[in-house]
């Protein structure tokens, strides 16, 4: 080829120059575990369903959510949302209102009549679930979706367990609970009510069940010995809350004292106010910061006029009054008596001192390990007896609805593996996407949406739901506050910021790829990735 | 509930994106329509400066040039010619016989890019090709020092050229010498970190954006590789205007600044957030818009990641001249109104 004067080579592109050979560090796309998912006792893929919600595909979001938890409308009301406590957005402004979006999705599913997909194949195995509380419902749902025939035996007259007979209506309206139980029943799960199982092994052999999941909860109120006069009215919290579901509402009088510092004590106090008590006083032997009850519930109760008597124990109950002794915390933080006494007027005293498990159905079952009043289970939720699994409040754990739902799911997966003569091995967990892995510059300022709250006057006179839901506009806004910690959300930053044009964009939903022929390993992509989904690893030299 | 605080300059496209909490400042955003995303987010971007160039790892100039020229190519429907002064950008993109440029590109001398571009624009006029637009580009050395006379001439004649200066604050290609854009106290090969007042001295240098504004030309802007949305908007706006236009883009240089290659964008961001590099635009001699500081930081935060300023922190003591650098930031903040006095930010 002829060249002009002083030119000897043809013009070519710099693409022949593979600058990737300069690299000492190589970028890699990674997945990290979002802290919300890590904190969720029910094992929800929160970030996964929020990603659908933020694009406005609420049905896909609900389906992704219910892969792990069949009760989003319930959960969106009663869960203490440890996910939000773990949320990285708190370092920026406030945690994402995950719980309120969950409730929005659950309510929308009920409104639109979305149904769970039927199992792909039927296994031919039968599983007995004892107890229709959160744990039993969750297990029944997951087992049914895995193709097993499930029968739920419930001692009470209706499903829900503590969700119905413990949690007051102003926190969980019963039509919401009924709707979500119905969705599970629609999968073909058989529910038998007023059907207490007296002997588990007998029940299994009678019904021809291949495995059983026990989730009878903890419904027996703990008692404390308190000297009481003959006419004194001493009740227990479990009985009071249960009777709220019956025809006859409990008669508590005008001045009610509740003894205990847990969430149940608050539920009773707030219920008493709604039943017309002039005074509801919680007597607790320690201080507020040591109370096991959740802070927002204490706040709501105080707003409603519930009074608190810290550092006090009840010494004696008479008709119309009680004697309390003042306590002082010792240097180890334990309450010690001071010898100072005080008399309080009280028409009734409700003991909210915790609950025990009714273990009568396990009488005489060999190989079963019961310690501290709860049934011991292995990592696979199986008791000492092959084929009998247990979960929820009757095994050692934190006693919340969400933990119970998580137990049900976990047990269902192990029961399924056990029935198929295998072992369920959960996928290994990724490293946690902690806040220091993020580049929060790229997230816009957006404070949390507050859920509307029922006005105070109606809160102390009716059992109407206190906390209201979000509408579509603010649920969408809330979902879009998610930072997508640890997982690519296709913001195009890596594709944009590469000085060497060495990131290949594969198109919507397909993510990106590094072009290692040209990547020099500068690391800008990893530094500028908002969500910490890129890491730099040393090249082998 | 307090409303979201608007931190960027009031602009429609930015405001619309504001609602999408996750993608307001990112390159792209899967939740908005294609046309609302940046040029750089597009699979169809022209990659005017493509792979295989020989810029250092983490080069801010390579990034700034692709950002600017891709945006200008989209704005002109690819009818674009670039003239390039001698400097890093020319050297690393066109070692004979290779080129990384994917548009018609001419290499001028170190000091005459503005004049050559004027000539190219005149040629297009003679050839009756009004749709073909011309960009001249160079580093700060080729612009603020060596090319300054040609640049000022191009401005005062109001020639139809957009001149883009990629400002990395020194002659990096030839071994990091001081330019009239080098900040005070910075160590360069010609302002060593020696003596009683190590590094570049105070009271020297010039602001070419201000000088450009003083020419009363139709459009002047400063920009940064740390704010792609702002940069693309300015280039696009510049291409919609005829006459002399000037954009100066702050482009960190890992080699000359002694910074980590992955910190290029972070440092560009800190330069803006401390107030040392004000981002504004001006039309016909008047400043019309400024980019507000979003999360204000002390100047130390910016200085610390760079070895050219390491002597300011030697032995664990802060050089008292840091206060003078902070005073420069404060002067910029007050001159351009970079921080809302309502006190929402900062």
Interface residues (C-beta under 8 A of the other chain):
Chain A: X9 X10 X11 X12 X13 X14 X15 X16 X17 X18 X19 X22 X54 X55 X441 X442 X443 X444 X445 X446 X447 X449 X450 X477 X480 X481 X482 X483 X484 X489 X490 X491 X492 X493 X495 X496 X497 X498 X499 X500 X501 X502 X505 X507 X508 X515 X517 X518 X520 X521 X522 X523 X524 X526 X527 X528 X530 X536
Chain B: X1 X2 X4 X5 X7 X18 X19 X20 X21 X22 X23 X24 X25 X26 X27 X28 X29 X30 X31 X37 X38 X40 X41 X43 X47 X49 X50 X51 X52 X53 X54 X55 X57 X58 X59 X60 X62 X63 X66 X93 X96 X97 X98 X99 X100 X228 X254 X260 X261 X262 X263 X264 X265 X266 X269 X295
